[in-house]
Amino acid sequence: MDIQVKKTGLEGIVIIEPEFFQDHRGFFFESYHKKRLAEHGIDLDFVQDNHSRSGRCVLRGFHYQDKTAPQYRMVRCTVGEVWDVVVDLKPGSPTFGKWYGVALSADNKKQVLMAPHFAHGFVVLSDVAEIQYKCTGHHNPSAERSLAWNDPDVNVPWPVRDPILSDRDRTSGMSLKEYTKNPFF
């Protein structure tokens, strides 16, 4: 089985599309294969896996860990469907403040690999969705940061009208303008 690695136009973001076998019994695919990724120039050591479950219209993000505890993250949806979005937070990057969005689902099996300087968020489009992340760094609460999910300067056209948000996502995300005054990367 092979994988395809597709560039997105944002340096540090690629879409990984694994080959999969499906028949009347179900499906099989290699969700992670270190050697095959290395053949595509991706040689990362993942140290932690995370798994979340959310209901329809739940929006999580934009989250990241700052440069004191950076993480590459490889994200996939294993149940349901989400619209997954990343925002470039690297000062000096030609795509600083730009975003990229892609549908991730249990059916399409696509994965997003993001460099540490990207904030990440998603909204659930199905009744329920489960997201799994592979991370190159351990979770560090003191390094947690968030960008406002609805910042007009980022201007992400979320495909839901009234997302369900955590208190943190509703109140603590900084704007891109605030971030620019004291960037974390």
C-alpha positions in Angstrom: 0.0 0.0 0.0 1.2 3.5 -0.8 0.4 7.0 0.2 0.1 10.3 -1.7 1.4 13.5 -0.1 -0.1 16.6 -1.6 1.1 20.2 -1.1 -1.5 22.8 -0.1 0.0 26.2 -1.0 0.9 26.8 2.7 4.5 25.8 3.5 4.3 23.3 6.4 0.9 21.8 5.5 0.4 18.7 3.5 -2.5 16.4 2.9 -1.7 12.7 3.2 -4.0 10.3 1.3 -3.4 6.7 2.1 -4.2 3.9 -0.3 -6.9 1.7 1.2 -8.5 -1.6 0.3 -12.3 -1.9 0.7 -14.7 -4.8 0.0 -18.0 -6.2 1.3 -16.3 -6.9 4.7 -15.1 -3.4 5.3 -11.7 -1.7 4.7 -8.0 -1.9 5.5 -5.3 0.7 5.3 -2.1 1.8 6.9 -2.9 4.9 8.8 0.7 5.5 9.7 3.8 4.1 8.1 7.1 5.8 9.1 9.1 4.4 6.2 6.6 5.5 3.5 6.3 9.0 5.0 10.1 9.2 5.1 10.2 8.4 1.4 8.1 11.6 0.9 10.5 13.6 3.0 8.5 13.4 6.3 10.7 12.0 9.0 9.1 12.8 12.3 9.0 11.0 15.7 5.6 11.0 17.1 5.4 10.7 20.9 1.7 11.1 21.7 -1.7 10.2 20.2 -4.8 12.1 21.1 -8.4 11.2 20.4 -11.5 13.4 20.7 -15.2 12.9 20.1 -17.7 15.7 19.3 -21.3 16.2 18.2 -22.7 18.0 15.2 -21.8 21.7 15.0 -19.1 21.5 17.7 -16.2 23.8 16.7 -12.8 23.3 18.4 -10.0 25.8 17.8 -7.9 27.4 16.8 -5.4 25.7 19.1 -1.6 25.3 19.1 1.3 25.0 21.5 3.9 27.9 21.4 7.6 27.6 20.6 8.4 26.5 24.2 6.7 23.1 23.4 6.1 22.9 19.6 4.3 20.0 18.0 3.9 18.7 14.5 0.4 17.3 14.4 -1.0 14.7 12.0 -4.8 14.8 12.2 -7.4 12.4 10.8 -11.2 11.8 11.2 -12.0 8.2 12.1 -15.8 8.6 12.6 -18.0 11.0 10.8 -16.9 14.1 9.0 -15.3 17.5 9.9 -14.2 20.6 8.1 -10.6 21.0 9.3 -8.8 24.3 9.1 -5.2 25.5 9.8 -3.9 29.1 10.1 -0.3 30.1 9.4 1.1 31.9 12.5 4.7 32.2 11.4 5.8 35.9 11.3 7.5 36.7 8.0 5.9 33.8 6.2 4.4 34.8 2.9 1.2 33.1 4.0 1.1 34.5 7.5 -2.6 34.8 8.6 -3.8 32.7 5.7 -5.8 29.5 6.2 -6.4 26.2 4.5 -9.5 24.0 5.0 -10.2 20.5 3.9 -13.0 17.9 4.6 -11.7 15.0 6.7 -13.9 12.0 7.0 -13.9 8.3 8.0 -14.8 7.7 4.3 -12.0 9.7 2.6 -9.3 8.8 5.1 -7.4 12.0 4.4 -4.9 13.3 7.0 -3.5 16.8 7.5 0.1 17.1 8.6 0.8 20.5 10.1 4.0 22.2 11.3 4.1 23.6 14.8 3.5 27.2 13.7 -0.1 26.5 12.6 -3.2 27.0 14.7 -5.7 24.2 14.2 -9.4 23.9 14.4 -12.3 21.9 13.0 -16.1 21.9 13.0 -18.2 18.7 13.0 -20.4 18.2 10.0 -21.9 14.8 10.9 -24.0 13.7 13.9 -20.8 12.8 15.7 -17.1 12.8 14.7 -13.9 11.4 16.2 -10.6 13.0 15.5 -7.2 11.4 16.2 -3.9 13.3 16.3 -0.4 12.1 16.3 1.9 14.7 17.9 5.7 15.1 17.9 5.6 16.8 21.3 3.8 16.1 24.6 0.9 18.1 25.7 2.1 21.1 27.8 -0.7 23.2 29.4 1.6 26.2 30.0 2.4 26.3 26.2 -1.3 26.1 25.1 -2.5 29.1 23.0 -5.5 29.8 20.9 -6.4 32.1 18.1 -10.0 33.4 17.9 -12.0 31.0 15.8 -14.0 33.9 14.3 -11.3 36.5 13.8 -12.4 38.8 10.9 -8.8 39.2 9.8 -8.5 35.5 9.3 -12.0 35.3 7.9 -12.7 31.6 7.8 -16.2 30.8 6.3 -17.2 28.1 8.8 -19.9 25.9 7.2 -22.2 26.1 10.3 -24.2 29.1 11.6 -24.1 28.8 15.3 -21.2 26.6 16.4 -21.1 24.9 19.8 -18.0 26.2 21.6 -16.2 25.6 24.8 -15.9 28.5 27.2 -12.2 28.7 26.3 -12.9 28.9 22.6 -15.7 31.5 23.1 -13.6 33.8 25.3 -9.9 33.3 25.3 -8.7 33.2 21.7 -6.6 36.2 20.7 -7.0 38.0 17.4 -4.4 37.9 14.7 -3.7 41.6 15.4 -3.0 40.8 19.1 -0.9 37.8 18.1 1.2 40.0 15.8 2.2 42.3 18.7 3.6 39.3 20.6 4.0 36.3 18.3 4.7 32.9 19.9 6.7 31.6 16.9 
